[in-house]
Each structure stands twice: as C-alpha cells, then as structure tokens.
C-alpha cells in the first residue's frame, strides 16, 4: 500500500517502446486516466508518472526500503526473500501477452522480477473476484469518459473483470460496515464523496471540487 512503490513501477515502464512494438505505433502512451472528451479530464492525470525514468524508479524503490538485492540484481523483500510479482492476464482484447512480457523485461532495470501468467478468462475472473490472491491483474481501461456511472478504476473495488483492487474494503462499503474490512479514513472519504455525487442530480454539484 506504499504509493511510492507503485509510482516506481510506473516510471519503470517504457510506454513508447510498448506502443511501437505491441501496438504498431497506433496507441497513445499515457497513464490510466480519463480521456480528453470527458468533462473531468485533466492533462496532469494523463501524464503523471507516465514517463520512463529508471533513475527515479530506482530511487523510490530504495527509499521504500527495498535496497537488498540477490546475485542477479533483483530486489529482496524486507524479510530477505525474493521479491517476485506475478502479472496475470487473460488474452482477450489486445496484444496483452506481448505487453506484459515487455513490462517484465523493462522492470529488470529497476531490480523487479515479474512473471507473466496467462489464464483463461473464467479463471482470471474468479481469481480477481476473491481479492486475495492476485498481485497484478491486467484489464482494459474502459469507462473513462466519466467516472460517475461506474467508478471501478477510481476507488477501491471488488470484481473479477476488472479484478479487485480492495475487495474487503468494498464489501465493507456495500454492506454498510457489517461485513468485510473497515478501510482507512482516506478511503472512507472516497466512498462518502461518491455517495454525495449519487445523491444529487445537479451537474454543478457533482462537478464541484468540494
């Protein structure tokens, strides 16, 4: 849950190379964010942490405490065990096998060992829905015209496709606190804000910063 770890992984991805090799140069290298046609689009979100910066990525990983490495240069966990990330995906909507392999190769430069793991969509969905086993799950970034209808990618969510980001927190939210795991204050604030948005039909109120 250390955001600097995730920021480091993002800076360790060469999106331009992925676009050229996996998408024939037809894509737009950017961050997972709303699209330009949406009312809530901000350029700073589309570009944040999306540039390849190996030095910055390594610095951030060192700062979060992942300084020890094995003989191959891969980072070790704080308990001394190898740090290995599985990237799970179902080969459905694009050249995800190539993309995941490229990312795994690129992360070697920042000392991260990543293993691509291809699965049938049914199995992928089942594993994603538990919210307990999947380390990294790949899915499409749709619903990016507006986050208000189904904000699955913008707050902790429970699901199979896309896979869960925080299943127990979302269960707590949906059950009114009777089930699941109580989230931290900042996550509660996200859920409360979305409840306020759903409670009004006034677009100006929905778009207000506060």
SVG drawing of the C-alpha trace seen along z (x, -y; Angstrom):
<svg xmlns="http://www.w3.org/2000/svg" viewBox="-31 -24 57 45">
<polyline fill="none" stroke="black" stroke-width="0.4" points="0.0,0.0 3.0,-2.3 2.2,-4.5 5.8,-5.2 6.3,-1.5 3.5,-1.8 4.9,-5.1 8.3,-3.5 6.8,-0.6 5.1,-3.2 8.3,-5.1 9.9,-1.8 7.7,-1.2 8.8,-2.4 5.3,-3.1 6.7,-4.4 8.5,-1.2 5.4,0.8 3.3,-1.3 5.7,-0.7 6.3,3.0 3.0,4.2 0.6,1.7 2.3,0.8 2.6,-2.8 -1.1,-3.3 -1.7,-3.9 -1.1,-7.0 1.4,-6.4 -0.2,-7.8 -1.4,-7.0 -4.6,-5.1 -6.9,-8.1 -10.0,-9.8 -10.0,-10.6 -9.9,-14.0 -13.5,-14.0 -14.7,-13.7 -15.8,-16.7 -13.4,-15.7 -10.3,-15.2 -7.0,-16.8 -3.8,-16.6 -1.8,-16.3 -3.5,-13.0 -3.0,-11.6 0.8,-12.2 1.5,-11.8 4.3,-9.2 4.0,-8.0 7.5,-8.9 10.3,-6.4 12.6,-7.4 14.8,-4.4 16.8,-6.5 13.7,-7.9 12.2,-4.4 15.3,-3.0 15.5,-5.9 11.9,-5.4 12.4,-1.7 15.5,-2.3 13.5,-4.8 10.7,-2.4 13.4,-0.1 14.0,2.4 17.7,1.9 18.9,5.5 19.4,7.5 20.2,11.1 23.1,12.2 21.2,11.4 20.4,7.8 16.7,8.4 15.4,6.8 14.7,8.7 11.7,8.2 12.3,6.8 12.3,10.4 15.1,11.3 13.0,13.4 12.9,12.8 10.5,10.1 8.6,11.6 5.4,10.1 3.0,12.2 1.3,10.3 -2.0,12.2 -3.9,11.6 -6.5,13.3 -5.5,12.8 -8.7,11.2 -8.8,7.6 -5.3,6.9 -1.6,7.9 -1.5,8.3 1.0,11.2 3.5,9.0 2.8,6.0 3.2,8.0 6.4,9.6 7.8,6.2 7.0,4.7 8.5,7.7 11.7,7.2 11.8,3.5 11.4,3.9 14.7,5.8 16.4,2.4 14.8,1.4 15.5,4.7 11.9,6.1 11.4,9.7 8.0,10.1 6.5,13.2 3.7,13.2 0.9,15.5 -1.7,16.2 -5.1,17.6 -8.5,18.5 -10.9,15.6 -13.1,17.6 -10.2,18.4 -8.9,14.9 -12.3,13.5 -12.6,16.0 -9.2,15.1 -9.7,11.4 -13.1,11.6 -11.6,13.1 -9.4,10.0 -6.9,12.1 -4.5,13.8 -3.8,11.6 -0.8,9.3 -1.1,7.6 -4.1,8.1 -4.3,6.7 -7.6,5.4 -8.9,2.8 -9.3,-0.8 -12.8,-1.5 -15.5,-3.7 -13.1,-6.7 -15.5,-9.2 -16.9,-9.8 -16.1,-8.2 -19.6,-8.9 -21.5,-6.0 -19.3,-3.1 -16.1,-4.4 -14.4,-1.0 -11.0,-2.3 -11.1,-5.3 -11.7,-3.9 -11.2,-0.5 -13.4,2.0 -14.4,5.7 -14.7,7.6 -13.5,10.2 -13.1,8.1 -11.6,5.7 -10.0,7.6 -10.4,6.4 -8.2,3.6 -9.5,3.9 -12.3,6.5 -12.7,6.4 -12.9,2.6 -15.6,2.6 -17.5,5.3 -17.4,3.2 -18.8,0.2 -21.5,2.2 -22.6,3.8 -22.8,0.7 -19.9,1.8 -21.4,5.2 -19.0,7.3 -15.5,7.0 -12.7,4.9 -13.0,1.3 -10.9,-0.9 -8.6,-3.7 -10.1,-7.3 -8.9,-8.4 -10.7,-5.5 -13.9,-6.1 -13.7,-9.7 -13.7,-8.4 -16.8,-6.3 -18.6,-9.1 -17.8,-11.5 -19.3,-9.1 -22.4,-8.8 -22.8,-12.5 -22.4,-12.5 -25.1,-9.8 -27.4,-11.8 -27.8,-14.8 -28.8,-15.2 -27.3,-18.7 -24.3,-18.5 -22.7,-21.6 -22.8,-20.0 -21.4,-16.8 -18.5,-18.6 -17.7,-20.8 -14.2,-20.4 -15.6,-20.3"/>
</svg>
